[in-house]
Amino acid sequence: MSKAVKIPFSEPPWLMGLPSAYYNDSHRKWQKTCRELVDKLLMPQGGEWERAGDVPEDLYSKFVAANFLIPNLSAPLPIKWLKRLGIHELPGGLKVEDFDYLHTLIYVDEMARTGSMGPSGAVTTGIAFGLPPILTFGSPELQERFVPDLITGRKRICIAITEPGAGSDVSNIETTAKKSPDGKYFIVNGSKKWITNGLWSDYASMAVRTGGPGPSGLSMLIVPLLNTPGVTMRRIKVGGQTAAGTTFIELDDVRVPISNLIGVEGQGMRYVMQNFNHERLTISIGVNRLARLALSSAFEYCLKREAFGKTLMEQPVVRHRLAKAGAELESHWAWVEQFTFQMTRLSEEEANRELGGLTALAKAQAGRVLEECANTAVLLFGGNGYTRSGQGEIAERIYREVPGARIPGGSEDVMLDLAIRQLVKNFQRKTKELDAEMERPKGSSKL
């Protein structure tokens, strides 16, 4: 049986048969493993789940059973914890110590092939961004209490930062955590909004105000959610990612043990900002795949759809639109690949310092690329691209994902500003270090 020729833009270049300097045999094997599992767990009904706005209750447990949740964690993986819990390999025989950020890129790219961040986000978002603060900043005692259940999927967690009045402006968080008179509990009051996976989560890694105004007054707590007195949760209906369980959380005198503090009191802003780097990079990867799906679907449609006696592809204006969007798509992917490769060569400290601002920029650019590709797809599909069924459904659905790419994880304008401020900060720091080095005595010239 002959293999079908792939539609242009339908896969990243390295999966279109073109050479790449980034991927080794481990990455190629991992890609095949991920594709097989996504084809089994998500692709058959992913579109249907997104239309319905929910996923089956057992989807999370299926991912747990396949040991397919752990790749959501930032690389390198928490190897000591995994091996202690008897987890030595990921699906396909990939050893946990060999997992790097290119494996992360492959995993996230494959998970987004459903054409929505909803079905995949329903199982991945919570653990991907809620568990890392505990692993990175939590005390050994805190990790002992929470990591075994969370990393094995026996319990679920989400990340809870955003509030009705505090989105990208994290320093404006108003949810308070005041110590009880006996000093044994934080009493938490406030609300959190747009919290992905909140509905199903036993806990939240939550940003709260334990001190005065501004960033120095923020801390992070592990706050119990499901079946907890004082916690009320309801689903929020959103335009895209409808199946991901977007949640509004109200907290009314919720008692949280003092021992649930993540790290050091007053350091919450630093923890939140560092945690954002992993989130923004994975958003960039997944959003690029959505853009790829939209554009390649339109490309395929234009090859067969006729208008004015010609296929759409024979119309110069159509080719022009595809070309402009394709250039944006592949330029962004090349940057994300390069960026991810750099992550495999830098320490966590170096990556946060050198790439933190650029991560924000890559995330912002991902949303702009998705808008260009999704808009192009809708226009080229015509009426079909404005319809929630039929051959243009994929374009209509992905177009609704655009705001979900440009706002969560730090809204676009904030990301653009953050990127430049971080680049200026790094430039000034390196200039100061260079000046100090130049002024340092070089020693005597006497023999």
C-alpha positions in Angstrom: 0.0 0.0 0.0 1.4 3.4 -1.0 1.7 6.1 1.6 -0.4 9.3 1.2 1.5 12.5 0.4 1.1 14.9 3.3 -0.6 18.2 2.7 1.8 21.2 2.9 2.0 22.8 6.4 0.2 19.8 7.9 3.3 18.7 9.9 6.4 20.3 11.3 9.3 20.1 8.8 11.0 17.3 10.6 7.9 15.2 10.3 7.6 16.0 6.6 10.8 14.1 5.9 13.2 17.1 6.1 16.5 16.9 8.0 16.8 18.4 11.5 19.8 18.9 13.8 17.6 18.8 16.9 16.1 15.3 17.1 17.8 12.1 17.9 16.5 8.5 17.8 14.9 8.8 21.2 12.9 11.8 20.1 11.8 10.1 16.9 10.6 7.0 18.8 8.9 9.2 21.4 7.0 11.0 18.6 5.6 7.7 17.3 4.6 6.6 20.8 2.8 9.9 21.5 1.0 9.8 18.2 -0.2 6.3 18.8 -1.5 7.2 22.3 -3.1 10.4 21.2 -4.8 8.6 18.3 -6.2 6.1 20.8 -7.1 8.4 23.7 -8.1 11.7 22.1 -8.5 11.8 18.4 -11.6 9.5 17.9 -13.9 11.7 20.0 -12.0 14.8 20.8 -14.0 17.0 18.4 -17.3 15.6 19.8 -16.1 16.3 23.4 -15.2 19.9 22.5 -18.6 20.4 20.9 -20.3 19.0 24.0 -18.1 21.1 26.3 -17.0 18.2 28.5 -14.9 15.1 28.5 -15.7 11.6 30.0 -15.1 11.1 33.7 -12.7 8.3 33.0 -10.4 10.1 30.6 -8.0 11.2 33.3 -7.8 7.7 34.6 -7.0 6.4 31.1 -4.1 8.8 30.9 -2.9 7.7 34.3 -3.1 4.0 33.4 -1.1 4.7 30.3 1.5 6.7 32.4 0.9 9.5 30.0 0.5 12.4 32.4 4.1 12.7 33.6 5.4 14.3 30.4 3.4 17.4 31.3 6.0 18.2 34.0 8.9 20.4 33.1 12.2 18.8 32.1 14.2 17.4 33.7 11.6 15.2 35.4 11.6 14.7 39.2 13.6 11.5 38.8 14.1 10.7 42.5 10.4 10.9 43.1 9.5 8.9 40.1 11.9 6.1 40.8 10.9 6.0 44.4 7.3 5.5 43.3 8.4 2.7 40.9 8.2 4.8 37.7 11.3 4.2 35.7 10.0 4.6 32.2 7.5 6.5 30.2 5.4 4.9 27.4 7.5 3.4 24.6 10.4 2.6 27.0 11.7 6.2 27.4 13.7 6.3 30.6 12.6 9.1 32.9 16.2 10.4 33.2 16.5 10.7 29.4 13.4 13.0 29.1 14.3 16.5 27.9 12.5 19.6 26.7 12.4 18.3 23.1 10.4 15.3 24.4 8.1 18.0 26.0 7.8 19.8 22.7 6.8 16.5 20.9 4.3 15.6 23.6 2.5 19.0 23.6 2.5 19.2 19.8 0.9 15.8 19.4 -1.7 16.5 22.1 -3.0 19.5 20.2 -3.8 17.6 17.1 -7.5 17.4 18.1 -7.9 20.9 16.8 -8.6 22.4 20.3 -6.8 22.9 23.5 -10.0 21.7 25.3 -9.8 17.9 25.3 -6.1 17.7 26.0 -6.2 20.6 28.5 -8.9 18.7 30.5 -6.3 16.2 31.6 -3.0 18.0 31.4 -3.3 21.7 32.5 -3.7 21.0 36.2 -0.8 18.7 36.8 1.4 20.6 34.2 1.2 23.9 36.1 -0.1 23.0 39.6 2.4 20.4 40.6 5.7 22.0 39.6 5.6 24.8 42.3 5.5 22.0 44.9 8.3 20.1 43.3 10.5 23.2 42.9 9.8 25.2 46.0 8.0 22.9 48.5 9.8 21.6 51.6 10.6 17.9 51.9 7.8 17.5 54.4 5.3 19.2 52.0 6.4 17.0 49.1 6.0 13.9 51.2 2.4 14.7 51.9 1.3 15.6 48.4 3.7 14.5 45.6 3.0 10.7 45.8 -0.8 11.0 45.2 -0.4 13.8 42.6 2.3 12.4 40.5 0.6 9.0 40.2 -2.8 10.5 39.4 -4.6 9.3 42.6 -5.4 13.0 43.3 -5.7 16.0 41.0 -4.4 19.5 41.3 -4.8 22.8 39.4 -3.0 26.2 39.4 -5.1 29.1 40.7 -3.7 32.5 40.1 -6.2 34.6 38.2 -9.0 36.5 39.9 -11.9 38.7 38.6 -9.8 41.8 39.2 -6.3 40.4 38.8 -5.3 38.6 35.6 -1.9 39.4 34.1 -1.4 41.9 37.0 -0.5 39.2 39.5 0.7 41.7 42.1 -2.9 42.9 42.4 -4.2 39.6 43.8 -6.9 40.2 46.5 -7.6 36.7 47.9 -6.4 36.8 51.5 -4.9 34.1 53.7 -4.8 35.3 57.4 -3.5 33.2 60.2 -6.0 31.9 62.7 -5.7 33.0 66.4 -4.2 29.7 67.3 -1.6 30.0 64.5 -2.5 26.5 63.1 -4.4 27.6 59.9 -4.6 30.1 57.1 -8.1 31.4 56.7 -8.6 31.9 53.0 -11.2 34.3 51.6 -11.6 35.5 48.0 -12.3 34.1 44.5 -10.4 32.7 41.6 -11.6 32.9 38.0 -10.8 31.1 34.7 -9.2 28.2 36.6 -8.7 25.3 34.2 -9.5 21.8 35.7 -10.7 23.4 38.9 -14.0 21.5 38.9 -12.1 18.2 39.1 -9.2 19.1 41.4 -8.7 17.9 44.9 -6.2 20.8 45.5 -5.0 24.1 44.0 -1.6 25.6 44.1 -3.0 29.0 44.9 -1.5 32.5 45.0 -2.8 34.3 48.0 -2.1 37.5 49.9 -0.6 36.7 53.3 1.0 40.2 53.8 0.5 43.8 52.7 -0.1 45.2 49.2 2.1 44.5 46.2 4.2 41.5 45.2 6.0 41.2 48.5 2.7 40.3 50.2 2.0 37.2 48.1 2.5 33.6 49.0 1.5 30.2 47.6 -0.6 27.6 49.4 -1.9 24.2 48.6 -5.6 24.8 49.1 -8.0 21.8 49.3 -11.0 22.2 46.9 -13.3 19.2 46.4 -15.5 18.4 49.4 -14.0 21.3 51.4 -16.2 23.5 53.6 -16.2 27.0 52.3 -15.3 26.2 48.7 -17.8 26.7 46.0 -17.0 25.9 42.4 -19.0 26.3 39.1 -18.1 25.9 35.5 -17.6 29.0 33.3 -18.7 28.8 29.7 -16.0 30.1 27.4 -15.7 30.5 23.7 -12.9 28.0 23.1 -11.3 25.2 25.1 -14.9 24.4 26.2 -14.0 20.9 27.4 -11.2 21.9 29.7 -13.3 22.6 32.8 -12.8 26.3 33.2 -13.9 27.1 36.8 -15.0 30.0 39.1 -13.9 29.3 42.7 -15.3 31.1 45.7 -13.5 30.7 49.0 -15.3 31.6 52.2 -13.3 31.1 55.5 -11.5 28.1 54.1 -9.2 26.6 56.7 -5.8 25.6 55.3 -3.1 24.1 57.5 -0.1 26.4 58.0 2.0 23.4 56.8 0.4 23.8 53.3 2.6 26.8 52.6 4.7 26.3 49.5 8.2 27.5 50.2 8.6 30.8 52.1 5.9 33.2 53.0 6.1 36.4 50.9 7.9 34.7 48.0 4.8 33.9 46.0 5.3 36.4 43.3 8.7 34.8 42.4 7.3 31.3 42.4 4.4 32.4 40.2 6.6 34.1 37.7 9.1 31.2 37.4 6.2 28.7 37.0 4.9 30.8 34.1 7.9 30.0 32.0 6.9 26.4 31.5 3.3 27.3 30.9 4.2 29.9 28.3 6.5 27.6 26.4 4.0 24.8 26.2 1.2 27.2 25.1 3.5 28.4 22.3 4.0 24.8 21.1 0.3 23.7 21.3 -1.0 26.9 19.7 1.4 26.5 16.8 -0.1 23.1 16.1 -3.6 24.6 16.1 -2.4 27.2 13.6 -0.9 24.4 11.5 -4.2 22.4 11.6 -6.2 25.5 10.5 -3.9 26.4 7.6 -3.3 22.9 6.3 -7.0 22.2 6.3 -7.6 25.3 4.3 -4.8 24.4 1.9 -6.4 21.0 1.3 -9.8 22.6 0.8 -8.4 25.1 -1.7 -7.0 22.2 -3.9 -10.5 20.8 -4.5 -13.0 23.7 -4.1 -13.9 25.4 -7.4 -15.1 29.0 -7.9 -15.3 31.0 -11.1 -14.3 28.0 -13.2 -11.1 27.3 -11.3 -10.0 25.7 -8.1 -9.4 28.2 -5.3 -5.7 27.2 -5.4 -5.5 28.5 -9.0 -6.5 32.0 -7.8 -3.4 34.1 -7.1 -5.1 36.0 -4.2 -5.7 32.6 -2.5 -2.1 31.5 -2.9 -1.0 34.9 -1.6 -3.1 34.5 1.6 -1.7 30.9 2.2 1.8 32.1 1.6 1.6 34.9 4.2 0.1 32.7 6.8 2.5 29.9 6.1 5.5 32.1 6.5 4.3 33.2 9.9 3.6 29.6 10.9 6.9 28.1 10.0 9.0 31.1 11.2 7.4 30.7 14.7 7.9 27.0 14.7 11.6 27.3 13.8 11.9 29.8 16.7 10.1 27.5 19.1 12.3 24.5 18.1 15.5 26.6 18.6 14.2 27.9 21.8 13.3 24.4 23.1 16.7 23.1 22.1 18.4 25.9 24.1 16.4 24.7 27.1 18.1 21.3 26.8 21.5 22.9 27.0 20.9 25.4 29.8 20.5 24.8 33.5 17.1 25.8 35.0 18.7 28.9 36.5 20.3 29.9 33.2 17.1 29.3 31.3 15.0 31.4 33.6 17.5 34.2 33.5 18.3 34.2 29.8 15.0 33.0 28.3 12.3 34.1 30.6 11.5 37.3 28.7 11.8 35.5 25.3 9.4 32.9 26.5 6.8 35.6 27.0 7.6 36.9 23.5 7.3 33.4 22.0 3.9 33.0 23.7 2.7 36.4 22.5 3.8 35.6 18.9 2.0 32.2 19.0 -1.3 34.0 19.5 -0.6 36.4 16.6 0.3 33.5 14.3 -2.8 31.6 15.3 -4.9 34.6 14.6 -3.4 34.9 11.1 -3.7 31.3 10.2 -7.2 30.8 11.7 -8.5 34.0 10.0 -7.0 32.8 6.7 -8.7 29.4 7.1 -12.1 30.9 7.8 -11.9 33.2 4.9 -10.8 30.6 2.5 -13.4 28.1 3.7 -16.0 30.8 3.1 -19.5 30.0 4.5 -18.2 26.6 5.6 -15.6 28.3 7.8 -18.5 30.1 9.6 -20.4 26.8 10.3 -20.0 24.6 13.4 -20.4 21.4 11.4 -19.2 20.0 8.1 -16.0 20.4 6.2 -15.1 23.9 7.6 -15.9 23.0 11.2 -12.2 22.8 12.1 -11.5 26.4 11.0 -14.5 27.7 12.9 -13.5 25.9 16.0 -9.9 26.9 15.9 -10.9 30.5 15.2 -12.7 30.5 18.6 -9.4 29.4 20.2 -7.6 32.6 19.3 -8.5 34.6 22.5 -7.6 31.5 24.6 -4.1 31.7 23.0 -3.7 35.5 23.4 -5.0 36.0 26.9 -4.2 33.1 29.4 -0.7 32.6 30.6 -0.2 36.4 30.4 -2.1 38.6 28.0 -0.4 39.5 24.8 0.4 43.2 25.4 1.7 42.4 28.9 3.9 39.7 27.4 5.4 42.0 24.8 6.2 44.6 27.4 7.7 41.9 29.8 9.9 40.6 27.1 11.6 43.9 26.4 11.9 44.8 30.0 13.6 41.5 30.7 16.0 42.0 27.7 16.9 45.4 29.0 17.5 44.0 32.5 19.8 41.3 31.2 21.7 43.8 29.0 22.2 46.2 31.9 23.3 43.3 34.2 25.8 42.0 31.7 27.1 45.5 31.0 27.7 46.1 34.7 29.5 42.7 35.0 31.7 43.5 32.0 32.5 47.0 33.4 33.5 45.4 36.7 35.7 42.9 35.0 37.4 45.6 32.9 38.2 47.6 36.1 39.6 44.6 38.0 43.5 44.8 38.4 45.2 42.5 35.9 48.3 42.0 38.1 51.9 43.3 38.0 54.0 43.4 34.8 57.2 43.1 36.9 59.2 39.9 36.5 
